[in-house]
Amino acid sequence: MNHLLHTNPNTPFQFNVTPERAGWTTLSFRIQHCRAGETISFATGADEIALVPLQGDALLQVDGNEYPVNRENVWVGPPSVLYAPPNKSITVIATTDFEFAVGSAPADGIYPVRLFEPRNEAGDPWRWRRHTTGQGSVSPPPPPPAERLILFEVYVPGGSWSGWPPHCHDGYQGSPYLEETYYYRIDPPTGFAIHRNYRFDTDFDELLPVRNGDLCW
């Protein structure tokens, strides 16, 4: 299975990773573009969703309520994040060209629709910076309430490790089972990163060269 997807800026959906495509059971993730003036609507169905603006301005509508969001780009300030439970219809009205991410997973619907506003970096549960050393990295603060979704923006200085020390989240040898995607933005966009998936005591070992806008899982 190919665990590296390259960005395709010429399509509305840069990525649309589903459980069927990834070979797991719950998590879906997509990156979507809207042109200025465009309106799109989608239903959450049986899933909870988190919508994260990446760039541009838009008006989000749910249950007759309106939530304006804007973001210059991922490098300038933390985002607002819209959370919606199952059985909701979401409308996105793009004021400018608008790019956003959507993560979703099955849920019972115990949490309400909510827009999490950006705060300062230290107190923002959606955005944190890994300060990496040879001995490890800081732990993130707890994410906002959701039934299954866990979402972080991780800012990693150039030349540093992000997932250190090495660990796994696939249930192997009693580890927690988490279905995960990793969406990369790199500054400058001509840079690159290395994503590695492996098990230390098996033959499974893949090293994935990642460019700006690529996605791994």
N, C-alpha and C positions, 0 to 999 in steps of 0.2 A: 504494500500500500504506500502511495506517495504521501508523505507527511509534510511536504512543502508546497505551497501554492503561491504562484507569482501574481502580482497585481495586474489587473486589466482595466486601465482607466477609460477604455472606450465603451464600456458597458455600464448600465445603471447599477448592477450588482457586481462589485469587485470580487466578493466572495459570498458564498451561501453554503456554509457547512451545516449539514443536517446529521442527525444520528445515523441515518441509513448510509450516508456517504462516508462517515468517519468510522462506522462499525461499532458504535456505542449505543446508549439507550435514552439519554435525556437531553443533552446540550445541543443547541443550535446557535450559530453565530453568523452574522453577515455584515458587510460594509456596503452602504448604499449611497448613491449620488442623486441629488435632485437639482435641476436647473432653476435659475431664478424665475419666479412666477409659477413654477410647477406645483401641483397639489397631488399628493398620493394618500391613500388610506389603506390600512391593513388591520386585521383582527388578531387579537392575541390568542383566540381559541382556547385550548386547555392549558396554555402556558402563562407564566409570569414573564414579563420582559423588562429589560433595562435598556433605555435608548440613550446613547452618549453622543452629543455633538462633537465632531472632530474639527470642522471648519465651516464658517458661514453663519447666516442668520435665518431663523425660521420661527413660525408660530405652530405650536403643537396643541391639538384639540382632543380632549377626552371627556366624555359625559357632559358636554356643553361648557366645560371649563377650558380656558385658554392659558397656555404656558409659553411665553416668549423665551427663546434661547438664542444665544449668540456666542461665538468663539472665533477669535482671529485665526488661531491655529493651535495645534497641540503643544506648542512650545511657549505659549503666552497664557499663563494662568490656568487654574483648574476648571473643569467643565461643570455645568449643570447636568444632572442626570434625572431622566424621567423614569419612574418605576410605575408599572401598571400590572394588576393581577389578571387572571384569566377572564374571558368573556367580555373584553372591552374592545372598542373600535378606536383606533388612533388615526388622526389625520395630521399630515405634515404639510404645511404651506411654506414653501421656500421663499424667503424675502430676497436672498441672494443665492448664488450657487451654494448648495448645502450638502455637506458630507457627514454621515453619521454611522455609528455602529449600533447593532441590536443583538443582545444576547437573550436567549429564552430557554426555559425549561418547564416541564410539567409542574403544576402547583394546584393547591386546593382553593386558594383565594382568601387567605386570612389577613392579608395586608391591603390597605387602600391605595388608590392612585396618589402619587406624591411626587413633587419636583424637589429634588435635593439641590439646593443652591450651593455654588462654590463658596468656600471659606478660605482662610489662610492655609498655606500648605501643611503646616504642622497639625492643624486640627481638622483637615478635610479627609473624611474616611474614604473618598474615592480616588485620592491621589497621594502617593507617597514616594519618597526618594530612597533608594537603597544606598546606604553608605557602606561600601564593601571593603573588607580587609582580608587578610589571609586566614583569619579565625572565624569569619562568618559575616552576617549582615543583620541589620536591625529588623525586627519583626514589624509587620504592618499593623495599624490600628484595626479594630473590627469594622467590617463593612456595614452599610446601612441594612436594616432588616429586610430579609427576603427569605423565601422558603428553601430555595436551592441555589440561587445565583450568588456567586462571589465575584466581585469585580474590582480590579485595581489598575491604575496607571502607574507604571514603574519607570522612574527616570534613572538611568544608569550612566554614570560618567564614562567617557570614551576609554577603552582599554581595560575596563573592569568586568568582573564576573557579575551575573545577575542571580542565577540560581545556585548560590554557594552557601553551605556545603552541598555536594551532590545528594539528591534525594529523589524519591519516587512517590507518585500519587495514583498508582494504577492497581492497588490492592496486592501487589507482589510482596510476598513474605510478611503479610500483615500490615502493609502500609495503607493509609487512607485511600479510598477510591474516589478520585475526582476526574471528571472529564474536562479537559482544558484546551483552550486555544491561546495562541500567542501571536498577537498582531504587532508588527514592528513598524515604527517610524524612526527614521535616522536623519540626523543633522550633522554634516551636510548630506543631502540626498544621494550623493555619489558614494557615500560610505557603505559599510557592510557590517554584518554581525555573524556569529557562528552559533548555531543552535544544535545541541547534541542530545539525542535520545539513545539510551543504552541501559543494559543490565550488566552489572559487573561480573556475574558468574555465568553468563550465557554468551552465545555468539551474536546476540542482537546488539548492534552498535552502528548508528548512523550519524554522520556529521553533515549538517545542512547549511550551505552558504546562503545567508539571508540578505536581501537588498531592501531598500526603502519601500514600504507598502506591502511586503510579503507577509504570509501567515504560515505558522507551523502548528502542529498539534501532536 
